[in-house]
Amino acid sequence: MSARYIAHLDMDAFYASVELLRYPQLRGKPVVVGGRRRAAQPETESGEFATLRGYSGRGVITTSTYEARALGVFSGMGLMKAARLAPDAVLLPADFDAYRRYSRMFKDAVRAIAPLVEDRGIDEIYIDLTDLVAARAAEGAPDPWARARAIATDIQRSVRETTQLSCSVGITPNKLLSKIASELNKPAGISVVRSDEVERLVWPLAARKINGIGPKANQRLEALGIRTVGELAHADVALLVAHFGQSYGAWMHAAAHGRDERPVVTYSEPKSISRETTFEDDLHAVRDKEKLTRIFTELCVRVAGDLQRKGYAGKTIGLKIRYDNFKTVTRDLTLAAPTQDAAAIRRAAGECLKRVPLDRRIRLLGVRVGALAKPGAAPDRVPGQQTLLSED
């Protein structure tokens, strides 16, 4: 297989960085983003911002600035725990509309230079630079990796000029290594890892740095005495297969050696579109009925807006509820024809709601639309298949 030059671009502390554009006076200070944006500004008339000190509730951190991370405060951490570690850190509510807007801006800036982009979320993308590296051979740089770095520098500059935000880029022969490399020199860094540098640069890292090895798998590896990528690379494949199964065990071993043949996928059809919200305080189906009804309708309107903006309609309407005991239930209703209409989605989701027990307080509510299709496209039908009107 010919050489590939794959980049992973990761925006630096993305949500927090967008907030610092709005509040530049907070630069250099520990800031965490969490909870929801309310009508009031997070600063008082005197210019003071709310801090974590005295916070009570079960909110979690969406992201934090590097100054806050230095105090041990990271995304996914409960805000109450963060308050104990960094009581003077500024707390800002999240503004996902702004984050999505800046996400579109930075991706458009990248595509203007390197069009082969795989969208992996609001703040990260993969980029196939292979053709661009080959095209720049005529410009005189003999080392293709130097050409790849120069392209990444152009991309970084364009992203900053477009958004005023910084990003970090990892460039390697494949997606797996590039995901790791983009973390090596944050913030605003460019890291190049060639195939012959995996042993020196990647093997000393913790095994959990491999995307696909989560906390539970990492604990099981540690129980086997495997803590680093290098130790995983030297582990007996039969041992890994015995403890993790044939597919996952073999993949772990290959990943530790930096092997990954996955292509950069520039487009894929979504399977569903959803919106959900976790409440600051559990809500009661009767006493908080008015508030729940308002939030329920708003979720349906937002899902409909997402469908219309992305050009899809869906037949399967789903409801998701998580109770105060963390039990989650879902219900689906499949319509006779696809829809992207908020009222139709609300009616179908309401029918789903009638089939859900409401004897406990609710902590999360979500609405999903699946079985997506482009309006006007011919439906996919299996010969002899009947229309399913409802299902659990």
N, C-alpha and C positions, 0 to 999 in steps of 0.2 A: 504494500500500500504506500502511495506517495505521501510525502510529509504534509502534515496539517498544522495550521496555526490558528488556534482557537482561543478566544478571549472571553473572560468572564468579567463583566463590569458590575460593580456593586456601589451604589450611592452611599456616601459616608454619613452615618447617623441621620438618615434621610428625613424622617418626620421632625426630629429636633432641629435639623438644619433649616427646614422650611420655616419653622417657627421663629428661628433666629433672624430670618429675613424680615419678619414682621416686628420682632422686638430686638433690634441690634444691640440695645443696651445690656442684654443678657449674655453677650458673647464672653467667653472665658469663665463663665460661672457654671456650677452644676445645675443642670435643668433636666427634669423628667417630664415626659408627655404621657398622659393617661386620663381615662375617663372621657366624658363627652363635652363638646363645646356648648356652652349655654349662651343665652342672649347677652348676659353681662360679660364685659371684658375681664380677663384674669388679673388685671391690675386695678388698684383703687384710684380715687381721685388724686391721692398724694403720690402716685407713681409706684407704689409698692406692689409687689407680686405675692400671691399666695405661695406658701412653702409647705413642705411635707410635715412640718412640726404640728403635732396634734391631729394628724389625719386619722380618721376612722372610717371604715368601710372596707369593701372587699375588691376594690378596683385593682387592676394590674398595670404595670408599666408597659406602654406601647414601645417606647424607645427612650434613650437617655443620651445626653451629650458625653463626650469623652471625659470631661471633668467629673461628671457624676459617676461614670464607670470606674474611674480611679478610686472612688469611695466604696466600690463594691456593689453598685446599683446598676442592674442590667434589665433588658427587656424580658417580659414574662414574669418578673418578680412582683409579688404582692406589694401594693403601695404602703400597707402598714409595716411590713418588714423593711421596706426602703426608708420609711420615716425613722426607724430606729437607727439605721446606718448613716443616713444623711438628712437629719431633720431640717437643715437650712437650705436644702436643694429646692429650687423653684419648681412648682407644679403647674403645668399648662395643660388644658384640655385638648383633646385631639380634634383636628379639623380635616376629615378625610376628603372632603371636596377639594381642598387646597392641595392635598398630597397627590390626588389623582391628576389634577391639572399640571403640576410640576412633573409628574411621571410621564405624561404625554409629551411634555416639552423636551425632557432629556432624551427620550427615545427617538423623537423626530430629529433631534440634533445628531444622534449617532447614525441614524439611517441615511442622513444626507451625505455621510462620509463612507459608511460601511453598511450596505443594504441588507446583508444576510444576517438577520437578527432573530434570535429565539427569545420570546418574551417569557420570563420566569416569575413575574410578579411585579408589584408596584415599584420596587426599587432595585431590581437586578435583571440582567439580560446576558445571554451568550451571543458572541459575534464570531462568525467564520471569516477570518482574515486571509485565508489561503490565496484566493484569487488576487486580492489587493497586494499581497506580498510578492506574488509572481509578477504583477504588473509593474511594480516599482523596481524590478531588477535592472531596468534600463537607466535608472536614476543614478546608478554608480555604487550603491552600498553593497559590498560583496556578501555580507552576512545576512541571510534572510531573517534571522531573529532580531538583528538591529533594525531591519526594515519594519518588522512587526512592532517593535517598541516605538518607532517613529510614528507609525499609524496610531498607536494607542495614545501617544502624546497629543496628536492632532485631535483625537476624539475627546480627551480630557479637556483640552482648551475650548473646544466647541461647546461641550456641556457647561463649562463654567461661564462662558460668554452668554449662553442662552438662558441659564437658570440662576447664575451666581452661586451655584452649589458645586461641591467637589465630589469626585468619585475615585475609587481605586480599581485597578485593572490587573488581572492575572492573565498571562499568556503562556500557553503550554501546547503540547500536541493534542490534547483532548479536553472534554468538558469536565471530567472528574478532577483532573489536576488543576485546571484553571480556576475552579471553584475554591480549591485550597489556596492557590497562589494569590488570589485577590485579597486574602486576609493577611498575607505575610508582611505587608508594608503599608498598613492603614495609619492615618488617613491620607488621601491624595497621592498614593503611591502607585508605581508600576512594577510588577514582579514578573520576571521571565524565568521559567523552569523548563529546561530541555530534558529530554528523555534520560540522558546520562547524568543528570543532576538530581534525580529523584532520591537516590540513596543519601546524598549529602543534605538536601534541603527539606525533604518530605519525611524521610524515615524517623528523624528525631521527634516529630510532632506526636501529640496524643492521638490514639486511634480514633477517638471521637471526632477528630477534625475531618474525617472522611464523610462526605455527605451521603447519608444512608445508614450510618451507624448511630443510632439514637441512644438515649440514656440507658434503656434496659439492656440493649445489646452490649453497650460499653461495660455495664456492670458485670455481665456474664463473661466478657472477655477478661476483665480484671480478675475475676474469680479463677480464671485459667492462667493467671500470671502474665497476661498480655496487656500492656499499657500503651505502647507506642506503635506507630505505623510500621517501623522496622521490625519490632517483635512479631507483629501480625504477618509481615512478609516472610519471616523465617519459621512461622508456625507450620506444623504438619497439616496438609490439606485434609487428611483423613480425620484429624482431631476436630477441625472446624466443621466439617460435614457432620460428624457425629453429634456435635452440640448445637448446630444451627440449621441442619438440613442440607440436602445436596445443592440446591440452587443458591441459597444465601451464603452458605459456607464457602462454596467455590468462588462466588462473587467477591467476598471479603478478601480472599487471598489474591485474586486478580487485581482488585482495587489497591491493595497495599503495594503492589508492584507497579502501580500507575497505568494499568491497562484499561482502556475504555474506547470502544469503537462507535459509540452513539453519534449520529450526525446532529448538526445544528438544525432543528426543525423550525422553519421560518413561519409556518402557519399550521394551526390545528383547530378543528371545530370544537367549541365548548359543549359539554354534555348537559350542563344545567347552569342556571343563573339564580343566585339566591341572595337574600339579605337576612341578617339576624341581629339581635341586640341582646346583651346581657344587662339586666337591671342593677342599678346601684343597691337597691333594696328589693327583697322579694315582694311580689305583688299578689294580692288576693283576688281570685276570680270574681267575687261578689263585691267586696268593699272597694276594690280598685278597678271596677268594671269600666268606668268611663275612661280612665287613663289607659287601660289595656286595649280598649276598643280603638282609641286614637292612635296608639303605637302600631297596632295590628294593621289598620288601614294605611298608615304611613309606609309600613314595610311593603305592602302590596303596591302602592303608588311608586315606590322607589324601584322595585323589581320590574314593574311595567316600563318605567323610564329607562332602565338598563337594557331591557329587551329592545325597545324602540331605537335607542341610540346605537346598539350593536347590530340591528337589523335582523332580529330573530323573533319567532313566536314559538310558544310551547303548548303541548297538550296535557302534560302531567303537572298538576298543581300539588305542591307538598307543604305540609305544616310540620314544624318541629317545636317541641316544648320540653324544657328541662325544669324539673321541680326542685324544691328546696333540699330534697334528699339526693340530688344529682342524678336521679333517674331520668332518662331521656326517652320520649316517645315520638314517633312520626306517623303521619297519616297522609295518604295520597289519594287524589281523585283525577282520573284521566277523562278529559273532555272528548267530545266527538270531533272537534276541529281545533287546530292550534290558535292561540290567542296571544296578544300582547296588550290587551286592554285591562286597565287597572280595576275597573268595576267587575269584569268577568273573573279576574284573578281573585278579587276580594270575595265574590260569591262562592267560588269553588273552595277557597281556603276556609271560609266560614262553614261550609258543609263538612270539611275535614274536622273542624273544631268541635262539631256536634258529636263526633265519635271519640273524643278524648276525655278522660276523667279530669274533673276540675275540683277535686277535693283536697288538693294541696296547694301551697303557695308556689308561685312561678318565678324562676330566676332568669330564664332565657326564652325568647320567642323568635321563631324564624319562619320565613316563607321561601319556597323554592319553586322554580318552574323548570321542568325537564322535558325530555323528548322534543328537543329543539329542531326547528326547521326554518329556512328562509321563506318568508311569505311569498306565495305564488309558486314555490317549487313543488314538483310532483312528490307526493308522500311515498315513503318506503313502505311497501306492503309485501307481506309474505303470502303466497297463493293460499287461499282458503282461510286466511286469518280473519277473525271477527273483531269488531271494535269493542274494546274493554271500557265499560262506562265507569267503573270504580274499583279500587283495590286498596288493601291495607298495606 
